[in-house]
Amino acid sequence: MRKVALTLLICTRNRCASLAATLDSVTLAAAAARETGVRIEVMLVDNGSTDGTPDLIAQWSQDQPFRVSLVEEPRPGLARARNSGLAHCTGPIIAMTDDDCILHADYFVRLLAAFAKAEGPAIIGGRILLGNPADLPVTVKLEDHPMVAPPGGFPGGFVMGANLAFGADVLAAVGPFDERFGAGAPFVAAEDTDFLFRASGLGIQLLYDPLIVVDHHHGRRDVADETRLLAGYSFGDGALYAKHWRTDRRARRMLLADVGDVRLDLLRPVTTHAGVRRFYCFRLFHKARGFLSYSLMGRRTG
């Protein structure tokens, strides 16, 4: 029997309707992969769902010609759910997507082709398109050309957890996701950025391939929801700065750059977010909140 070439990890919590569409897209993409002789497995993590998610997973799993595994992680938190799933993944390549994303039919084929071209350990992210034009254009990644992250830079937003993959060797080197970050955790975001930050600090290359595509049906249509999302992203980044402040000059450099960017509110104001008047001040304010919150938590637990 051929060994598993790739494990797809999907964590879910109370999103039965969107998860059904995600799983249907996995079925189609897996069929395209089988035509090329590729064997995949799917790892599902139910992060304490109270809707129809368990029944949906059970029914879908029975109908698939590939291996489907279920991990139950009742403690809330996306990073915690990911770590629970990662502990059971067996493929040499581990891909992640979200339970509100739709894989394009050639997703697995394109992903494996990208890893075949990579030289050495790598984290590879792909394109994230807006699934519904009625949704606000956030949590998307639209660049249409390959990119390589500069090794000394800050990787926030370079690639995103909704369309992200890495080798098992990368996971062994970097370690698990920090469960204090991400949805359902104290610092609400930046669990993927922290993982990328630690990886790049070890010299692991971060790559972007626009041929690996998912559609994101995030459902945010209210400006207030977008504003809260942006505030949460900055809050998480600020906590990440505080985490690495003493040990990594990149964190210090990025915070100083954020302070300097405040002048851009006058020189080149960002007008794409209706709920934010002065984008760079807004971002710095919430990063400062995250930095202080992380620092205070360290004092309480230290």
Secondary structure, DSSP 8 states (H G I E B T S, - for coil): -----EEEEEEESS-HHHHHHHHHHHHHHHHHHHHTT--EEEEEEE-S--SSHHHHHHHHHHT-SSEEEEEE--S--HHHHHHHHHTT--SSEEEEEETTEEE-TTHHHHHHHHHHH--SSEEEEEEEEES-TTS-S-S-B---S-EE--TTS--TTTS-TTEEEEEHHHHHHH-S--TTSSTTSTT-S-HHHHHHHHHHHTT-EEEEEEEEEEEE------HHHHHHHHHHHHHHHHHHHHHHTTT-HHHHHHHHHHHHHTTHHHHS---S-TT-SSHHHHHHHHHHHHHHHHHHHHHHH-
